[in-house]
Amino acid sequence: HNLPDFVYFNHSQHVTVAGVACQTCHGEIQTMEVVEQFAPLTMGWCINCHRETNVNLEGNEYYAKIHEELSKKYGVEKLTIAEMGGLECGKCHY
């Protein structure tokens, strides 16, 4: 996966903090005889994921307090990544 130079992708933020499974972006790599690109990793693909995916709070103190405050603000029990600021341009672009 080659991203443009003006795009910043923090692999650790997605895998370690958010708990995103490798297969989400890389596909069923454990069954591939020849590794190939699975997801387009376009801006639209990333934005759709951030709009549709709820923040994983399980064992994640990093998000616990802010999730509580934003849940009250938005009147929801679960928050998407977008509602937690995941669509701010500066998160991915320099």
N, CA, C and O atoms as a GROMACS GRO file, in nm:
protein
  376
    1HIS      N    1   0.084  -0.119   0.000
    1HIS     CA    2   0.000   0.000   0.000
    1HIS      C    3   0.088   0.124   0.000
    1HIS      O    4   0.158   0.150   0.097
    2ASN      N    5   0.083   0.198  -0.105
    2ASN     CA    6   0.156   0.324  -0.114
    2ASN      C    7   0.058   0.439  -0.103
    2ASN      O    8  -0.032   0.453  -0.186
    3LEU      N    9   0.075   0.520  -0.001
    3LEU     CA   10  -0.009   0.638   0.017
    3LEU      C   11   0.069   0.760  -0.031
    3LEU      O   12   0.192   0.761  -0.027
    4PRO      N   13  -0.003   0.863  -0.075
    4PRO     CA   14   0.066   0.986  -0.117
    4PRO      C   15   0.145   1.047   0.000
    4PRO      O   16   0.114   1.022   0.116
    5ASP      N   17   0.246   1.125  -0.033
    5ASP     CA   18   0.331   1.185   0.070
    5ASP      C   19   0.256   1.279   0.164
    5ASP      O   20   0.300   1.299   0.277
    6PHE      N   21   0.144   1.336   0.119
    6PHE     CA   22   0.070   1.431   0.202
    6PHE      C   23  -0.031   1.363   0.294
    6PHE      O   24  -0.109   1.430   0.362
    7VAL      N   25  -0.031   1.231   0.295
    7VAL     CA   26  -0.123   1.155   0.380
    7VAL      C   27  -0.044   1.089   0.492
    7VAL      O   28   0.060   1.027   0.470
    8TYR      N   29  -0.096   1.104   0.614
    8TYR     CA   30  -0.036   1.041   0.730
    8TYR      C   31  -0.128   0.930   0.777
    8TYR      O   32  -0.246   0.953   0.801
    9PHE      N   33  -0.075   0.810   0.790
    9PHE     CA   34  -0.152   0.697   0.842
    9PHE      C   35  -0.077   0.639   0.960
    9PHE      O   36   0.036   0.592   0.946
   10ASN      N   37  -0.140   0.641   1.076
   10ASN     CA   38  -0.080   0.586   1.198
   10ASN      C   39  -0.131   0.443   1.216
   10ASN      O   40  -0.242   0.422   1.264
   11HIS      N   41  -0.050   0.348   1.176
   11HIS     CA   42  -0.087   0.207   1.184
   11HIS      C   43  -0.117   0.168   1.329
   11HIS      O   44  -0.214   0.096   1.355
   12SER      N   45  -0.036   0.212   1.422
   12SER     CA   46  -0.053   0.179   1.563
   12SER      C   47  -0.185   0.231   1.618
   12SER      O   48  -0.250   0.163   1.698
   13GLN      N   49  -0.226   0.350   1.578
   13GLN     CA   50  -0.353   0.407   1.624
   13GLN      C   51  -0.469   0.317   1.584
   13GLN      O   52  -0.563   0.299   1.661
   14HIS      N   53  -0.463   0.261   1.466
   14HIS     CA   54  -0.571   0.176   1.418
   14HIS      C   55  -0.566   0.036   1.479
   14HIS      O   56  -0.670  -0.016   1.522
   15VAL      N   57  -0.449  -0.025   1.484
   15VAL     CA   58  -0.436  -0.163   1.530
   15VAL      C   59  -0.431  -0.173   1.683
   15VAL      O   60  -0.506  -0.249   1.743
   16THR      N   61  -0.342  -0.097   1.744
   16THR     CA   62  -0.321  -0.109   1.889
   16THR      C   63  -0.429  -0.037   1.968
   16THR      O   64  -0.488  -0.096   2.059
   17VAL      N   65  -0.456   0.088   1.936
   17VAL     CA   66  -0.552   0.167   2.014
   17VAL      C   67  -0.696   0.129   1.977
   17VAL      O   68  -0.777   0.104   2.066
   18ALA      N   69  -0.727   0.126   1.848
   18ALA     CA   70  -0.865   0.101   1.806
   18ALA      C   71  -0.900  -0.046   1.796
   18ALA      O   72  -1.018  -0.081   1.794
   19GLY      N   73  -0.800  -0.134   1.790
   19GLY     CA   74  -0.828  -0.277   1.783
   19GLY      C   75  -0.878  -0.324   1.648
   19GLY      O   76  -0.947  -0.426   1.640
   20VAL      N   77  -0.844  -0.252   1.541
   20VAL     CA   78  -0.886  -0.292   1.407
   20VAL      C   79  -0.809  -0.419   1.368
   20VAL      O   80  -0.687  -0.423   1.378
   21ALA      N   81  -0.882  -0.520   1.323
   21ALA     CA   82  -0.818  -0.645   1.281
   21ALA      C   83  -0.743  -0.624   1.150
   21ALA      O   84  -0.785  -0.546   1.065
   22CYS      N   85  -0.632  -0.692   1.135
   22CYS     CA   86  -0.550  -0.682   1.013
   22CYS      C   87  -0.635  -0.705   0.887
   22CYS      O   88  -0.617  -0.638   0.786
   23GLN      N   89  -0.728  -0.801   0.896
   23GLN     CA   90  -0.809  -0.841   0.781
   23GLN      C   91  -0.902  -0.729   0.733
   23GLN      O   92  -0.945  -0.730   0.618
   24THR      N   93  -0.933  -0.634   0.819
   24THR     CA   94  -1.021  -0.525   0.781
   24THR      C   95  -0.966  -0.449   0.661
   24THR      O   96  -1.041  -0.414   0.570
   25CYS      N   97  -0.838  -0.425   0.661
   25CYS     CA   98  -0.774  -0.350   0.552
   25CYS      C   99  -0.695  -0.438   0.457
   25CYS      O  100  -0.686  -0.409   0.337
   26HIS      N  101  -0.638  -0.545   0.509
   26HIS     CA  102  -0.549  -0.629   0.429
   26HIS      C  103  -0.616  -0.753   0.373
   26HIS      O  104  -0.555  -0.825   0.294
   27GLY      N  105  -0.742  -0.780   0.412
   27GLY     CA  106  -0.812  -0.898   0.364
   27GLY      C  107  -0.766  -1.023   0.438
   27GLY      O  108  -0.688  -1.015   0.533
   28GLU      N  109  -0.814  -1.138   0.394
   28GLU     CA  110  -0.781  -1.266   0.458
   28GLU      C  111  -0.641  -1.310   0.418
   28GLU      O  112  -0.622  -1.410   0.348
   29ILE      N  113  -0.544  -1.233   0.462
   29ILE     CA  114  -0.405  -1.255   0.421
   29ILE      C  115  -0.354  -1.393   0.458
   29ILE      O  116  -0.267  -1.448   0.390
   30GLN      N  117  -0.407  -1.450   0.565
   30GLN     CA  118  -0.362  -1.582   0.609
   30GLN      C  119  -0.400  -1.692   0.511
   30GLN      O  120  -0.344  -1.802   0.516
   31THR      N  121  -0.495  -1.665   0.420
   31THR     CA  122  -0.535  -1.765   0.321
   31THR      C  123  -0.489  -1.732   0.180
   31THR      O  124  -0.513  -1.809   0.087
   32MET      N  125  -0.422  -1.619   0.161
   32MET     CA  126  -0.378  -1.578   0.028
   32MET      C  127  -0.251  -1.653  -0.012
   32MET      O  128  -0.152  -1.654   0.061
   33GLU      N  129  -0.255  -1.714  -0.129
   33GLU     CA  130  -0.133  -1.777  -0.182
   33GLU      C  131  -0.038  -1.670  -0.233
   33GLU      O  132   0.084  -1.679  -0.216
   34VAL      N  133  -0.095  -1.568  -0.295
   34VAL     CA  134  -0.018  -1.453  -0.340
   34VAL      C  135  -0.082  -1.330  -0.275
   34VAL      O  136  -0.201  -1.305  -0.293
   35VAL      N  137  -0.004  -1.256  -0.202
   35VAL     CA  138  -0.056  -1.138  -0.132
   35VAL      C  139  -0.091  -1.031  -0.235
   35VAL      O  140  -0.010  -0.998  -0.322
   36GLU      N  141  -0.211  -0.979  -0.223
   36GLU     CA  142  -0.257  -0.874  -0.314
   36GLU      C  143  -0.329  -0.767  -0.235
   36GLU      O  144  -0.371  -0.790  -0.122
   37GLN      N  145  -0.344  -0.651  -0.295
   37GLN     CA  146  -0.414  -0.542  -0.228
   37GLN      C  147  -0.562  -0.576  -0.218
   37GLN      O  148  -0.623  -0.618  -0.316
   38PHE      N  149  -0.617  -0.558  -0.099
   38PHE     CA  150  -0.756  -0.592  -0.071
   38PHE      C  151  -0.845  -0.468  -0.074
   38PHE      O  152  -0.949  -0.467  -0.140
   39ALA      N  153  -0.805  -0.365  -0.003
   39ALA     CA  154  -0.883  -0.242   0.008
   39ALA      C  155  -0.817  -0.131  -0.073
   39ALA      O  156  -0.694  -0.128  -0.085
   40PRO      N  157  -0.897  -0.040  -0.128
   40PRO     CA  158  -0.839   0.065  -0.211
   40PRO      C  159  -0.759   0.170  -0.134
   40PRO      O  160  -0.671   0.236  -0.190
   41LEU      N  161  -0.789   0.186  -0.005
   41LEU     CA  162  -0.725   0.287   0.079
   41LEU      C  163  -0.733   0.426   0.018
   41LEU      O  164  -0.641   0.507   0.030
   42THR      N  165  -0.845   0.454  -0.046
   42THR     CA  166  -0.870   0.588  -0.098
   42THR      C  167  -0.928   0.672   0.015
   42THR      O  168  -0.970   0.619   0.118
   43MET      N  169  -0.931   0.801  -0.003
   43MET     CA  170  -0.987   0.889   0.098
   43MET      C  171  -1.134   0.853   0.124
   43MET      O  172  -1.177   0.850   0.239
   44GLY      N  173  -1.209   0.826   0.019
   44GLY     CA  174  -1.350   0.789   0.035
   44GLY      C  175  -1.368   0.661   0.114
   44GLY      O  176  -1.459   0.650   0.195
   45TRP      N  177  -1.281   0.564   0.091
   45TRP     CA  178  -1.287   0.437   0.164
   45TRP      C  179  -1.263   0.461   0.312
   45TRP      O  180  -1.334   0.408   0.397
   46CYS      N  181  -1.162   0.542   0.343
   46CYS     CA  182  -1.131   0.573   0.483
   46CYS      C  183  -1.246   0.649   0.550
   46CYS      O  184  -1.284   0.618   0.663
   47ILE      N  185  -1.300   0.749   0.480
   47ILE     CA  186  -1.409   0.829   0.536
   47ILE      C  187  -1.531   0.742   0.564
   47ILE      O  188  -1.593   0.756   0.669
   48ASN      N  189  -1.566   0.654   0.472
   48ASN     CA  190  -1.680   0.564   0.495
   48ASN      C  191  -1.659   0.479   0.619
   48ASN      O  192  -1.752   0.461   0.698
   49CYS      N  193  -1.539   0.428   0.637
   49CYS     CA  194  -1.509   0.348   0.755
   49CYS      C  195  -1.526   0.432   0.881
   49CYS      O  196  -1.585   0.385   0.978
   50HIS      N  197  -1.475   0.553   0.881
   50HIS     CA  198  -1.484   0.640   0.998
   50HIS      C  199  -1.628   0.682   1.027
   50HIS      O  200  -1.663   0.705   1.143
   51ARG      N  201  -1.712   0.692   0.925
   51ARG     CA  202  -1.852   0.728   0.946
   51ARG      C  203  -1.935   0.610   0.997
   51ARG      O  204  -2.033   0.629   1.069
   52GLU      N  205  -1.896   0.488   0.960
   52GLU     CA  206  -1.977   0.370   0.990
   52GLU      C  207  -1.929   0.291   1.112
   52GLU      O  208  -2.006   0.213   1.168
   53THR      N  209  -1.805   0.309   1.152
   53THR     CA  210  -1.748   0.226   1.258
   53THR      C  211  -1.762   0.292   1.394
   53THR      O  212  -1.725   0.407   1.413
   54ASN      N  213  -1.817   0.216   1.489
   54ASN     CA  214  -1.826   0.266   1.626
   54ASN      C  215  -1.690   0.251   1.695
   54ASN      O  216  -1.615   0.158   1.668
   55VAL      N  217  -1.662   0.344   1.785
   55VAL     CA  218  -1.537   0.341   1.861
   55VAL      C  219  -1.539   0.221   1.955
   55VAL      O  220  -1.637   0.200   2.027
   56ASN      N  221  -1.432   0.144   1.954
   56ASN     CA  222  -1.418   0.027   2.041
   56ASN      C  223  -1.365   0.073   2.176
   56ASN      O  224  -1.250   0.118   2.186
   57LEU      N  225  -1.446   0.061   2.280
   57LEU     CA  226  -1.406   0.106   2.414
   57LEU      C  227  -1.356  -0.006   2.502
   57LEU      O  228  -1.304   0.020   2.611
   58GLU      N  229  -1.370  -0.129   2.460
   58GLU     CA  230  -1.334  -0.243   2.542
   58GLU      C  231  -1.186  -0.237   2.582
   58GLU      O  232  -1.097  -0.248   2.498
   59GLY      N  233  -1.163  -0.219   2.713
   59GLY     CA  234  -1.027  -0.212   2.765
   59GLY      C  235  -0.949  -0.092   2.713
   59GLY      O  236  -0.826  -0.096   2.706
   60ASN      N  237  -1.019   0.012   2.676
   60ASN     CA  238  -0.954   0.126   2.613
   60ASN      C  239  -0.979   0.254   2.692
   60ASN      O  240  -1.072   0.330   2.662
   61GLU      N  241  -0.898   0.277   2.793
   61GLU     CA  242  -0.914   0.394   2.879
   61GLU      C  243  -0.888   0.524   2.804
   61GLU      O  244  -0.935   0.630   2.846
   62TYR      N  245  -0.814   0.516   2.696
   62TYR     CA  246  -0.782   0.635   2.618
   62TYR      C  247  -0.909   0.708   2.576
   62TYR      O  248  -0.915   0.831   2.580
   63TYR      N  249  -1.010   0.633   2.536
   63TYR     CA  250  -1.133   0.693   2.486
   63TYR      C  251  -1.245   0.703   2.590
   63TYR      O  252  -1.345   0.771   2.565
   64ALA      N  253  -1.231   0.639   2.704
   64ALA     CA  254  -1.342   0.626   2.799
   64ALA      C  255  -1.404   0.760   2.839
   64ALA      O  256  -1.525   0.777   2.826
   65LYS      N  257  -1.326   0.854   2.888
   65LYS     CA  258  -1.380   0.981   2.938
   65LYS      C  259  -1.438   1.066   2.826
   65LYS      O  260  -1.549   1.117   2.839
   66ILE      N  261  -1.365   1.080   2.718
   66ILE     CA  262  -1.416   1.163   2.608
   66ILE      C  263  -1.541   1.099   2.546
   66ILE      O  264  -1.631   1.171   2.502
   67HIS      N  265  -1.546   0.966   2.543
   67HIS     CA  266  -1.664   0.897   2.491
   67HIS      C  267  -1.786   0.930   2.576
   67HIS      O  268  -1.895   0.955   2.523
   68GLU      N  269  -1.768   0.928   2.707
   68GLU     CA  270  -1.877   0.960   2.799
   68GLU      C  271  -1.930   1.101   2.773
   68GLU      O  272  -2.052   1.121   2.766
   69GLU      N  273  -1.841   1.197   2.759
   69GLU     CA  274  -1.882   1.335   2.737
   69GLU      C  275  -1.949   1.354   2.601
   69GLU      O  276  -2.052   1.422   2.592
   70LEU      N  277  -1.893   1.296   2.496
   70LEU     CA  278  -1.950   1.312   2.363
   70LEU      C  279  -2.080   1.234   2.347
   70LEU      O  280  -2.168   1.277   2.271
   71SER      N  281  -2.094   1.123   2.416
   71SER     CA  282  -2.220   1.047   2.411
   71SER      C  283  -2.335   1.133   2.464
   71SER      O  284  -2.445   1.132   2.408
   72LYS      N  285  -2.308   1.206   2.571
   72LYS     CA  286  -2.410   1.297   2.626
   72LYS      C  287  -2.440   1.408   2.526
   72LYS      O  288  -2.556   1.442   2.502
   73LYS      N  289  -2.335   1.464   2.467
   73LYS     CA  290  -2.351   1.574   2.371
   73LYS      C  291  -2.438   1.532   2.252
   73LYS      O  292  -2.527   1.606   2.211
   74TYR      N  293  -2.411   1.413   2.198
   74TYR     CA  294  -2.484   1.366   2.080
   74TYR      C  295  -2.610   1.287   2.114
   74TYR      O  296  -2.690   1.256   2.026
   75GLY      N  297  -2.629   1.253   2.242
   75GLY     CA  298  -2.747   1.178   2.283
   75GLY      C  299  -2.749   1.035   2.232
   75GLY      O  300  -2.855   0.983   2.196
   76VAL      N  301  -2.632   0.972   2.227
   76VAL     CA  302  -2.622   0.834   2.179
   76VAL      C  303  -2.541   0.751   2.278
   76VAL      O  304  -2.466   0.804   2.359
   77GLU      N  305  -2.556   0.619   2.268
   77GLU     CA  306  -2.477   0.530   2.354
   77GLU      C  307  -2.343   0.495   2.290
   77GLU      O  308  -2.244   0.476   2.359
   78LYS      N  309  -2.342   0.486   2.157
   78LYS     CA  310  -2.219   0.452   2.085
   78LYS      C  311  -2.184   0.567   1.993
   78LYS      O  312  -2.271   0.635   1.938
   79LEU      N  313  -2.054   0.588   1.977
   79LEU     CA  314  -2.005   0.695   1.890
   79LEU      C  315  -1.928   0.638   1.773
   79LEU      O  316  -1.854   0.540   1.786
   80THR      N  317  -1.946   0.701   1.659
   80THR     CA  318  -1.863   0.662   1.545
   80THR      C  319  -1.730   0.736   1.555
   80THR      O  320  -1.715   0.831   1.632
   81ILE      N  321  -1.635   0.692   1.478
   81ILE     CA  322  -1.505   0.757   1.474
   81ILE      C  323  -1.522   0.901   1.427
   81ILE      O  324  -1.452   0.991   1.475
   82ALA      N  325  -1.613   0.924   1.334
   82ALA     CA  326  -1.638   1.059   1.284
   82ALA      C  327  -1.685   1.150   1.397
   82ALA      O  328  -1.642   1.265   1.405
   83GLU      N  329  -1.772   1.100   1.484
   83GLU     CA  330  -1.823   1.181   1.595
   83GLU      C  331  -1.715   1.211   1.699
   83GLU      O  332  -1.731   1.302   1.780
   84MET      N  333  -1.607   1.136   1.696
   84MET     CA  334  -1.496   1.158   1.789
   84MET      C  335  -1.386   1.242   1.723
   84MET      O  336  -1.276   1.255   1.778
   85GLY      N  337  -1.414   1.299   1.606
   85GLY     CA  338  -1.317   1.385   1.540
   85GLY      C  339  -1.239   1.318   1.430
   85GLY      O  340  -1.142   1.375   1.379
   86GLY      N  341  -1.278   1.198   1.393
   86GLY     CA  342  -1.204   1.120   1.294
   86GLY      C  343  -1.216   1.166   1.150
   86GLY      O  344  -1.161   1.103   1.060
   87LEU      N  345  -1.289   1.276   1.126
   87LEU     CA  346  -1.296   1.330   0.990
   87LEU      C  347  -1.225   1.465   0.979
   87LEU      O  348  -1.229   1.529   0.874
   88GLU      N  349  -1.159   1.507   1.086
   88GLU     CA  350  -1.084   1.632   1.081
   88GLU      C  351  -0.968   1.616   0.982
   88GLU      O  352  -0.894   1.519   0.989
   89CYS      N  353  -0.954   1.711   0.892
   89CYS     CA  354  -0.853   1.701   0.784
   89CYS      C  355  -0.713   1.676   0.838
   89CYS      O  356  -0.638   1.595   0.783
   90GLY      N  357  -0.677   1.746   0.946
   90GLY     CA  358  -0.543   1.737   1.001
   90GLY      C  359  -0.508   1.603   1.062
   90GLY      O  360  -0.391   1.578   1.091
   91LYS      N  361  -0.606   1.517   1.082
   91LYS     CA  362  -0.578   1.384   1.135
   91LYS      C  363  -0.499   1.299   1.035
   91LYS      O  364  -0.418   1.215   1.073
   92CYS      N  365  -0.523   1.323   0.906
   92CYS     CA  366  -0.460   1.241   0.802
   92CYS      C  367  -0.377   1.320   0.702
   92CYS      O  368  -0.293   1.263   0.633
   93HIS      N  369  -0.399   1.451   0.696
   93HIS     CA  370  -0.330   1.533   0.596
   93HIS      C  371  -0.242   1.636   0.662
   93HIS      O  372  -0.277   1.694   0.765
   94TYR      N  373  -0.127   1.659   0.603
   94TYR     CA  374  -0.031   1.759   0.654
   94TYR      C  375  -0.072   1.897   0.610
   94TYR      O  376  -0.005   1.995   0.643
   0.00000   0.00000   0.00000
